[in-house]
Amino acid sequence: MSFVRAASKASLLGARLPVYRAAPIAIRAFSQSAPARDQHSEETFEEFTARYEKEFDKVNDVFELQRNLNNCFAYDLVPSPSVIISALKAARRVNDFPSAVRVFEGIKHKVENKNQYQEYLTELEPIREELGIPLKEVLYPEGSA
């Protein structure tokens, strides 16, 4: 008698075969430096800044850089200049020029007004010059298209 026939007869007779289920697999979070917290506690701006500076210092490839940039800019706040400096240095380290330019676009969209954007540009001017990162406005002036 074939296995299929035996299994169908066993099911007709009401005999049940034991079912083995795999044990649940523990799922790791992407961010390794995120502290274990109570569900309802909120991270302060200083803790956020320290965490993302640490994250960007550990970046080894473009995927990690872009993932951290997406996570950082997903919050309802504008990252501090020290976080932006760490992100720009990480972009330089992994040789990702487009992401470095896009960081400034992200800042432009996150700030509330043009004066805040200008303040960020003024404060980040030395690191931009050091790393050779132009702004999108310089690369593609609006009237030249």
NUDRENVEX-83741 format. One record per residue: x, y, z of N, C-alpha, C, O in turn; residue in three letters; residue number from 1. Coordinates in steps of 0.2 Angstrom, whole numbers, plus 5000, padded with zeros to 4 digits. Example, Ala and Ser with C-alpha at 12.3 -4.5 7.8 and 13.67 -1.06 7.14 Angstrom:
{{5066, 4972, 5039}, {5062, 4978, 5039}, {5066, 4984, 5039}, {5071, 4983, 5042}, "ALA", 1} {{5064, 4989, 5035}, {5068, 4995, 5036}, {5064, 5000, 5039}, {5067, 5006, 5040}, "SER", 2} 
//
This chain:
{{5004, 4994, 5000}, {5000, 5000, 5000}, {5005, 5006, 5000}, {5010, 5006, 5004}, "MET", 1} {{5003, 5011, 4996}, {5007, 5017, 4996}, {5006, 5022, 5002}, {5001, 5021, 5006}, "SER", 2} {{5010, 5026, 5002}, {5010, 5031, 5008}, {5004, 5035, 5008}, {5000, 5037, 5013}, "PHE", 3} {{5002, 5037, 5002}, {4996, 5042, 5001}, {4990, 5038, 5003}, {4985, 5041, 5006}, "VAL", 4} {{4989, 5032, 5000}, {4983, 5028, 5002}, {4983, 5027, 5010}, {4977, 5027, 5012}, "ARG", 5} {{4988, 5025, 5013}, {4988, 5024, 5020}, {4986, 5030, 5024}, {4983, 5030, 5029}, "ALA", 6} {{4989, 5036, 5021}, {4987, 5042, 5025}, {4980, 5044, 5024}, {4977, 5047, 5028}, "ALA", 7} {{4977, 5043, 5018}, {4970, 5044, 5017}, {4966, 5039, 5021}, {4960, 5041, 5023}, "SER", 8} {{4968, 5033, 5021}, {4964, 5028, 5026}, {4964, 5030, 5033}, {4959, 5030, 5037}, "LYS", 9} {{4970, 5032, 5035}, {4971, 5034, 5042}, {4966, 5040, 5044}, {4964, 5041, 5049}, "ALA", 10} {{4966, 5045, 5039}, {4962, 5051, 5040}, {4954, 5049, 5040}, {4950, 5052, 5044}, "SER", 11} {{4952, 5044, 5036}, {4945, 5042, 5036}, {4944, 5038, 5042}, {4938, 5039, 5045}, "LEU", 12} {{4948, 5035, 5045}, {4947, 5031, 5051}, {4948, 5036, 5058}, {4946, 5033, 5063}, "LEU", 13} {{4950, 5042, 5057}, {4950, 5046, 5062}, {4957, 5046, 5066}, {4958, 5049, 5071}, "GLY", 14} {{4962, 5043, 5063}, {4968, 5042, 5067}, {4972, 5049, 5065}, {4972, 5051, 5059}, "ALA", 15} {{4975, 5052, 5069}, {4979, 5058, 5068}, {4986, 5056, 5069}, {4988, 5053, 5073}, "ARG", 16} {{4990, 5059, 5064}, {4997, 5059, 5064}, {5000, 5065, 5068}, {4997, 5070, 5068}, "LEU", 17} {{5005, 5064, 5072}, {5007, 5069, 5076}, {5010, 5075, 5072}, {5013, 5073, 5067}, "PRO", 18} {{5009, 5081, 5074}, {5011, 5087, 5070}, {5017, 5090, 5074}, {5016, 5092, 5080}, "VAL", 19} {{5023, 5091, 5071}, {5028, 5094, 5074}, {5029, 5101, 5071}, {5029, 5103, 5065}, "TYR", 20} {{5029, 5106, 5076}, {5030, 5113, 5074}, {5036, 5116, 5077}, {5039, 5114, 5082}, "ARG", 21} {{5039, 5120, 5072}, {5046, 5123, 5074}, {5045, 5128, 5080}, {5040, 5131, 5080}, "ALA", 22} {{5050, 5129, 5084}, {5050, 5133, 5089}, {5050, 5140, 5086}, {5053, 5141, 5081}, "ALA", 23} {{5047, 5145, 5089}, {5047, 5152, 5086}, {5055, 5155, 5086}, {5059, 5153, 5090}, "PRO", 24} {{5056, 5159, 5081}, {5063, 5161, 5080}, {5063, 5168, 5083}, {5058, 5172, 5081}, "ILE", 25} {{5068, 5170, 5086}, {5069, 5177, 5089}, {5071, 5181, 5083}, {5075, 5180, 5080}, "ALA", 26} {{5068, 5187, 5083}, {5069, 5192, 5078}, {5073, 5198, 5081}, {5071, 5201, 5086}, "ILE", 27} {{5079, 5199, 5077}, {5083, 5204, 5080}, {5081, 5211, 5076}, {5078, 5211, 5071}, "ARG", 28} {{5082, 5216, 5080}, {5080, 5223, 5077}, {5086, 5225, 5073}, {5092, 5223, 5074}, "ALA", 29} {{5085, 5229, 5068}, {5091, 5232, 5064}, {5096, 5236, 5068}, {5102, 5235, 5068}, "PHE", 30} {{5093, 5240, 5072}, {5098, 5245, 5076}, {5101, 5241, 5082}, {5097, 5239, 5086}, "SER", 31} {{5107, 5241, 5082}, {5110, 5237, 5087}, {5112, 5241, 5093}, {5113, 5239, 5099}, "GLN", 32} {{5112, 5248, 5093}, {5113, 5252, 5098}, {5107, 5255, 5102}, {5108, 5259, 5106}, "SER", 33} {{5101, 5253, 5099}, {5095, 5256, 5102}, {5094, 5253, 5109}, {5094, 5247, 5110}, "ALA", 34} {{5094, 5257, 5114}, {5093, 5254, 5121}, {5087, 5250, 5122}, {5082, 5252, 5119}, "PRO", 35} {{5087, 5245, 5127}, {5080, 5242, 5129}, {5077, 5247, 5133}, {5080, 5249, 5138}, "ALA", 36} {{5071, 5248, 5132}, {5067, 5253, 5136}, {5060, 5251, 5137}, {5058, 5246, 5134}, "ARG", 37} {{5057, 5254, 5142}, {5050, 5253, 5143}, {5046, 5255, 5137}, {5048, 5260, 5134}, "ASP", 38} {{5040, 5252, 5136}, {5037, 5254, 5130}, {5034, 5261, 5129}, {5034, 5264, 5124}, "GLN", 39} {{5033, 5264, 5135}, {5030, 5271, 5135}, {5035, 5276, 5137}, {5033, 5282, 5137}, "HIS", 40} {{5041, 5275, 5138}, {5046, 5280, 5139}, {5048, 5283, 5132}, {5048, 5280, 5127}, "SER", 41} {{5050, 5290, 5132}, {5051, 5293, 5126}, {5059, 5295, 5127}, {5062, 5296, 5132}, "GLU", 42} {{5062, 5295, 5121}, {5069, 5296, 5120}, {5070, 5304, 5120}, {5066, 5307, 5116}, "GLU", 43} {{5074, 5307, 5124}, {5076, 5314, 5124}, {5080, 5316, 5117}, {5083, 5311, 5114}, "THR", 44} {{5080, 5322, 5116}, {5084, 5324, 5110}, {5091, 5323, 5111}, {5094, 5321, 5106}, "PHE", 45} {{5094, 5323, 5117}, {5101, 5322, 5118}, {5102, 5314, 5117}, {5107, 5313, 5114}, "GLU", 46} {{5098, 5310, 5119}, {5099, 5303, 5118}, {5098, 5301, 5111}, {5102, 5297, 5108}, "GLU", 47} {{5093, 5304, 5107}, {5093, 5303, 5100}, {5099, 5305, 5097}, {5102, 5301, 5092}, "PHE", 48} {{5102, 5311, 5098}, {5108, 5313, 5095}, {5114, 5309, 5097}, {5117, 5307, 5092}, "THR", 49} {{5115, 5307, 5103}, {5120, 5302, 5104}, {5119, 5295, 5101}, {5124, 5292, 5099}, "ALA", 50} {{5113, 5293, 5100}, {5112, 5286, 5097}, {5114, 5287, 5090}, {5117, 5282, 5087}, "ARG", 51} {{5111, 5292, 5086}, {5113, 5292, 5079}, {5120, 5294, 5078}, {5123, 5292, 5072}, "TYR", 52} {{5123, 5298, 5082}, {5130, 5299, 5081}, {5134, 5292, 5081}, {5138, 5291, 5077}, "GLU", 53} {{5132, 5288, 5086}, {5135, 5282, 5087}, {5134, 5277, 5081}, {5138, 5273, 5078}, "LYS", 54} {{5127, 5277, 5078}, {5125, 5273, 5073}, {5129, 5275, 5066}, {5132, 5271, 5063}, "GLU", 55} {{5130, 5282, 5065}, {5134, 5284, 5059}, {5141, 5282, 5060}, {5145, 5281, 5055}, "PHE", 56} {{5144, 5282, 5066}, {5151, 5281, 5067}, {5152, 5273, 5065}, {5158, 5272, 5063}, "ASP", 57} {{5147, 5269, 5066}, {5148, 5262, 5064}, {5147, 5260, 5057}, {5148, 5254, 5056}, "LYS", 58} {{5145, 5265, 5053}, {5143, 5263, 5046}, {5149, 5260, 5042}, {5154, 5263, 5042}, "VAL", 59} {{5147, 5254, 5039}, {5153, 5251, 5035}, {5151, 5251, 5027}, {5155, 5249, 5023}, "ASN", 60} {{5144, 5252, 5026}, {5143, 5251, 5019}, {5137, 5256, 5017}, {5134, 5259, 5022}, "ASP", 61} {{5135, 5256, 5011}, {5130, 5261, 5009}, {5123, 5259, 5011}, {5119, 5264, 5013}, "VAL", 62} {{5122, 5253, 5012}, {5115, 5251, 5014}, {5114, 5253, 5022}, {5109, 5256, 5023}, "PHE", 63} {{5119, 5252, 5026}, {5119, 5254, 5033}, {5118, 5262, 5033}, {5114, 5265, 5037}, "GLU", 64} {{5122, 5266, 5029}, {5121, 5273, 5029}, {5114, 5275, 5027}, {5111, 5279, 5030}, "LEU", 65} {{5111, 5272, 5021}, {5105, 5274, 5019}, {5099, 5272, 5024}, {5094, 5276, 5025}, "GLN", 66} {{5100, 5266, 5027}, {5095, 5264, 5032}, {5095, 5269, 5038}, {5090, 5271, 5040}, "ARG", 67} {{5101, 5271, 5040}, {5101, 5275, 5046}, {5099, 5282, 5044}, {5096, 5286, 5048}, "ASN", 68} {{5100, 5285, 5038}, {5098, 5291, 5036}, {5090, 5291, 5036}, {5087, 5296, 5038}, "LEU", 69} {{5087, 5286, 5033}, {5080, 5285, 5033}, {5077, 5285, 5040}, {5072, 5288, 5041}, "ASN", 70} {{5080, 5281, 5044}, {5077, 5281, 5051}, {5078, 5287, 5055}, {5073, 5290, 5058}, "ASN", 71} {{5084, 5291, 5054}, {5085, 5297, 5057}, {5080, 5302, 5055}, {5077, 5306, 5059}, "CYS", 72} {{5079, 5303, 5048}, {5075, 5308, 5046}, {5067, 5306, 5046}, {5063, 5310, 5045}, "PHE", 73} {{5066, 5300, 5048}, {5059, 5298, 5049}, {5055, 5301, 5056}, {5049, 5302, 5056}, "ALA", 74} {{5059, 5303, 5060}, {5057, 5306, 5066}, {5054, 5313, 5065}, {5056, 5316, 5060}, "TYR", 75} {{5050, 5315, 5070}, {5047, 5322, 5069}, {5051, 5327, 5072}, {5049, 5331, 5077}, "ASP", 76} {{5057, 5327, 5070}, {5062, 5332, 5072}, {5068, 5333, 5067}, {5069, 5329, 5063}, "LEU", 77} {{5071, 5339, 5068}, {5077, 5340, 5063}, {5083, 5337, 5067}, {5084, 5340, 5073}, "VAL", 78} {{5087, 5333, 5064}, {5093, 5331, 5068}, {5098, 5336, 5069}, {5098, 5341, 5066}, "PRO", 79} {{5102, 5336, 5075}, {5106, 5341, 5077}, {5112, 5341, 5072}, {5114, 5336, 5068}, "SER", 80} {{5116, 5347, 5071}, {5122, 5347, 5067}, {5127, 5342, 5068}, {5130, 5340, 5063}, "PRO", 81} {{5128, 5340, 5074}, {5133, 5334, 5076}, {5131, 5328, 5073}, {5135, 5324, 5070}, "SER", 82} {{5124, 5326, 5072}, {5122, 5320, 5069}, {5123, 5321, 5061}, {5125, 5316, 5058}, "VAL", 83} {{5122, 5327, 5059}, {5123, 5328, 5051}, {5130, 5327, 5050}, {5132, 5324, 5045}, "ILE", 84} {{5134, 5330, 5054}, {5142, 5329, 5053}, {5144, 5322, 5053}, {5148, 5320, 5048}, "ILE", 85} {{5141, 5318, 5058}, {5143, 5311, 5058}, {5140, 5307, 5051}, {5144, 5303, 5049}, "SER", 86} {{5134, 5309, 5049}, {5131, 5306, 5043}, {5136, 5308, 5037}, {5137, 5304, 5033}, "ALA", 87} {{5138, 5314, 5037}, {5142, 5316, 5031}, {5149, 5313, 5031}, {5151, 5311, 5026}, "LEU", 88} {{5152, 5312, 5037}, {5158, 5308, 5037}, {5157, 5301, 5035}, {5161, 5298, 5032}, "LYS", 89} {{5151, 5298, 5037}, {5150, 5291, 5035}, {5149, 5290, 5028}, {5151, 5286, 5025}, "ALA", 90} {{5146, 5295, 5025}, {5145, 5295, 5018}, {5151, 5296, 5014}, {5152, 5292, 5009}, "ALA", 91} {{5156, 5300, 5017}, {5162, 5300, 5014}, {5166, 5294, 5014}, {5170, 5292, 5010}, "ARG", 92} {{5166, 5291, 5020}, {5169, 5285, 5022}, {5167, 5279, 5017}, {5171, 5275, 5015}, "ARG", 93} {{5161, 5278, 5016}, {5158, 5273, 5011}, {5158, 5275, 5004}, {5156, 5272, 5000}, "VAL", 94} {{5160, 5282, 5002}, {5161, 5284, 4996}, {5154, 5285, 4992}, {5153, 5283, 4987}, "ASN", 95} {{5149, 5288, 4996}, {5142, 5289, 4994}, {5141, 5296, 4993}, {5138, 5299, 4997}, "ASP", 96} {{5143, 5299, 4987}, {5142, 5306, 4986}, {5134, 5308, 4985}, {5133, 5313, 4988}, "PHE", 97} {{5130, 5304, 4982}, {5123, 5306, 4981}, {5120, 5307, 4988}, {5116, 5311, 4989}, "PRO", 98} {{5121, 5302, 4993}, {5118, 5302, 4999}, {5120, 5308, 5003}, {5116, 5311, 5007}, "SER", 99} {{5127, 5310, 5002}, {5129, 5316, 5006}, {5125, 5322, 5003}, {5124, 5327, 5007}, "ALA", 100} {{5124, 5323, 4997}, {5121, 5329, 4994}, {5113, 5329, 4996}, {5110, 5334, 4998}, "VAL", 101} {{5110, 5323, 4997}, {5103, 5322, 4999}, {5102, 5323, 5006}, {5097, 5325, 5008}, "ARG", 102} {{5107, 5323, 5010}, {5107, 5325, 5017}, {5104, 5332, 5018}, {5100, 5334, 5022}, "VAL", 103} {{5107, 5336, 5014}, {5105, 5343, 5014}, {5098, 5344, 5011}, {5095, 5349, 5013}, "PHE", 104} {{5096, 5340, 5006}, {5089, 5341, 5004}, {5084, 5339, 5010}, {5079, 5342, 5011}, "GLU", 105} {{5086, 5334, 5014}, {5082, 5331, 5019}, {5082, 5337, 5024}, {5076, 5338, 5027}, "GLY", 106} {{5087, 5340, 5026}, {5087, 5346, 5031}, {5082, 5351, 5028}, {5078, 5354, 5032}, "ILE", 107} {{5083, 5353, 5022}, {5079, 5358, 5019}, {5071, 5356, 5020}, {5067, 5361, 5021}, "LYS", 108} {{5069, 5350, 5019}, {5062, 5348, 5020}, {5060, 5348, 5027}, {5054, 5348, 5028}, "HIS", 109} {{5065, 5346, 5031}, {5063, 5345, 5038}, {5062, 5352, 5042}, {5058, 5352, 5047}, "LYS", 110} {{5066, 5357, 5040}, {5066, 5363, 5044}, {5059, 5367, 5043}, {5056, 5366, 5038}, "VAL", 111} {{5057, 5372, 5047}, {5051, 5375, 5047}, {5051, 5381, 5042}, {5046, 5383, 5039}, "GLU", 112} {{5057, 5384, 5041}, {5058, 5390, 5037}, {5065, 5391, 5034}, {5069, 5387, 5036}, "ASN", 113} {{5065, 5395, 5029}, {5072, 5396, 5026}, {5077, 5399, 5031}, {5083, 5397, 5030}, "LYS", 114} {{5076, 5403, 5036}, {5081, 5405, 5040}, {5084, 5399, 5044}, {5090, 5399, 5045}, "ASN", 115} {{5080, 5394, 5046}, {5083, 5388, 5050}, {5088, 5385, 5045}, {5093, 5382, 5047}, "GLN", 116} {{5086, 5384, 5039}, {5090, 5381, 5034}, {5096, 5384, 5033}, {5102, 5381, 5032}, "TYR", 117} {{5096, 5391, 5032}, {5102, 5395, 5032}, {5107, 5394, 5038}, {5113, 5394, 5037}, "GLN", 118} {{5104, 5394, 5044}, {5108, 5393, 5050}, {5111, 5386, 5049}, {5117, 5385, 5051}, "GLU", 119} {{5108, 5381, 5047}, {5111, 5374, 5046}, {5117, 5375, 5041}, {5122, 5372, 5042}, "TYR", 120} {{5115, 5378, 5036}, {5121, 5378, 5030}, {5127, 5382, 5033}, {5132, 5380, 5032}, "LEU", 121} {{5126, 5387, 5037}, {5131, 5391, 5040}, {5135, 5387, 5045}, {5141, 5387, 5044}, "THR", 122} {{5132, 5383, 5049}, {5135, 5379, 5054}, {5139, 5373, 5051}, {5144, 5371, 5053}, "GLU", 123} {{5136, 5371, 5045}, {5139, 5365, 5042}, {5144, 5367, 5036}, {5146, 5362, 5033}, "LEU", 124} {{5145, 5373, 5035}, {5149, 5375, 5029}, {5156, 5372, 5030}, {5159, 5370, 5025}, "GLU", 125} {{5159, 5373, 5036}, {5166, 5370, 5036}, {5167, 5363, 5034}, {5171, 5361, 5031}, "PRO", 126} {{5162, 5358, 5036}, {5162, 5351, 5035}, {5161, 5350, 5027}, {5163, 5346, 5024}, "ILE", 127} {{5156, 5354, 5025}, {5155, 5354, 5018}, {5161, 5355, 5013}, {5162, 5352, 5008}, "ARG", 128} {{5164, 5360, 5015}, {5170, 5362, 5012}, {5176, 5357, 5012}, {5179, 5355, 5008}, "GLU", 129} {{5177, 5354, 5018}, {5182, 5349, 5020}, {5180, 5343, 5016}, {5185, 5340, 5013}, "GLU", 130} {{5174, 5341, 5015}, {5172, 5335, 5012}, {5171, 5336, 5004}, {5170, 5331, 5001}, "LEU", 131} {{5170, 5342, 5002}, {5169, 5343, 4995}, {5162, 5342, 4993}, {5161, 5339, 4988}, "GLY", 132} {{5157, 5343, 4997}, {5150, 5342, 4996}, {5146, 5348, 4994}, {5145, 5352, 4998}, "ILE", 133} {{5144, 5348, 4988}, {5141, 5354, 4985}, {5133, 5353, 4987}, {5131, 5348, 4988}, "PRO", 134} {{5129, 5359, 4987}, {5122, 5358, 4988}, {5119, 5357, 4981}, {5122, 5358, 4976}, "LEU", 135} {{5113, 5354, 4981}, {5109, 5353, 4975}, {5108, 5359, 4971}, {5108, 5359, 4965}, "LYS", 136} {{5107, 5365, 4975}, {5105, 5371, 4972}, {5111, 5374, 4968}, {5110, 5377, 4963}, "GLU", 137} {{5117, 5372, 4970}, {5123, 5373, 4966}, {5124, 5369, 4960}, {5126, 5371, 4955}, "VAL", 138} {{5123, 5362, 4961}, {5123, 5358, 4956}, {5118, 5359, 4950}, {5120, 5358, 4944}, "LEU", 139} {{5112, 5360, 4952}, {5107, 5361, 4947}, {5103, 5367, 4949}, {5098, 5367, 4952}, "TYR", 140} {{5105, 5373, 4947}, {5101, 5379, 4948}, {5094, 5379, 4944}, {5094, 5375, 4939}, "PRO", 141} {{5089, 5381, 4948}, {5082, 5381, 4945}, {5081, 5384, 4938}, {5077, 5381, 4935}, "GLU", 142} {{5084, 5389, 4937}, {5083, 5392, 4930}, {5087, 5389, 4924}, {5085, 5390, 4918}, "GLY", 143} {{5091, 5384, 4925}, {5095, 5381, 4920}, {5092, 5375, 4917}, {5095, 5373, 4912}, "SER", 144} {{5086, 5373, 4919}, {5083, 5367, 4916}, {5079, 5369, 4910}, {5076, 5364, 4907}, "ALA", 145} 
//
